[in-house]
Amino acid sequence: MQFYNSEYIWILSDDDLLRDDAIANVLEILENNKIDILFLTHSKIETLQTISLSGNQTHTNF
């Protein structure tokens, strides 16, 4: 395990997907409030479609 010197840590699992604005929203909450721990809720994605593009690239639609 590697250790990092950082102000924040966010633990994610291998099946977690973040919204495009997730990091910016969480940073805004952390920087504008004096909190030690932030617990986040989740959303369940019922359908996850992966579309193959040219080459090995993929694009995911939810």
C-alpha positions as CSV (number, residue, x, y, z in Angstrom):
1,M,0.0,0.0,0.0
2,Q,1.3,3.5,-0.9
3,F,0.8,6.4,1.5
4,Y,0.1,9.9,0.2
5,N,0.3,13.3,1.9
6,S,-2.9,14.9,1.0
7,E,-5.5,17.1,2.6
8,Y,-8.4,14.9,1.5
9,I,-8.9,11.2,0.7
10,W,-11.9,9.7,-1.1
11,I,-12.3,5.9,-1.0
12,L,-14.0,4.4,-4.0
13,S,-14.8,0.8,-5.0
14,D,-14.1,-0.7,-8.4
15,D,-17.7,-0.5,-9.4
16,D,-18.2,3.2,-8.3
17,L,-19.0,5.7,-11.0
18,L,-18.7,9.4,-10.4
19,R,-20.8,12.1,-12.0
20,D,-18.9,14.6,-14.1
21,D,-19.3,17.3,-11.4
22,A,-18.8,15.1,-8.3
23,I,-15.2,16.1,-7.5
24,A,-16.0,19.8,-7.8
25,N,-19.1,19.5,-5.7
26,V,-17.4,17.6,-2.9
27,L,-14.4,20.0,-2.9
28,E,-16.8,23.0,-2.6
29,I,-18.5,21.3,0.4
30,L,-15.2,20.5,2.1
31,E,-13.6,23.9,1.5
32,N,-16.7,25.9,2.6
33,N,-17.4,23.9,5.8
34,K,-15.4,22.8,8.8
35,I,-16.0,19.1,8.7
36,D,-13.9,16.1,9.5
37,I,-15.8,13.4,7.7
38,L,-18.2,13.6,4.7
39,F,-20.5,10.7,4.0
40,L,-22.1,10.6,0.6
41,T,-25.2,8.9,-0.7
42,H,-25.4,6.9,-3.8
43,S,-27.7,6.4,-6.8
44,K,-28.4,3.0,-8.4
45,I,-28.0,2.7,-12.1
46,E,-30.5,0.2,-13.5
47,T,-29.1,0.1,-17.1
48,L,-25.5,0.5,-18.1
49,Q,-24.8,0.3,-21.8
50,T,-21.3,0.2,-23.2
51,I,-21.0,1.3,-26.8
52,S,-17.9,0.2,-28.8
53,L,-16.2,3.0,-30.8
54,S,-13.5,2.7,-33.3
55,G,-10.4,0.9,-32.0
56,N,-10.4,-0.2,-28.4
57,Q,-12.2,2.9,-27.0
58,T,-15.6,2.5,-25.4
59,H,-18.2,5.0,-24.3
60,T,-20.6,4.3,-21.5
61,N,-24.2,5.7,-21.5
62,F,-26.3,5.5,-18.4
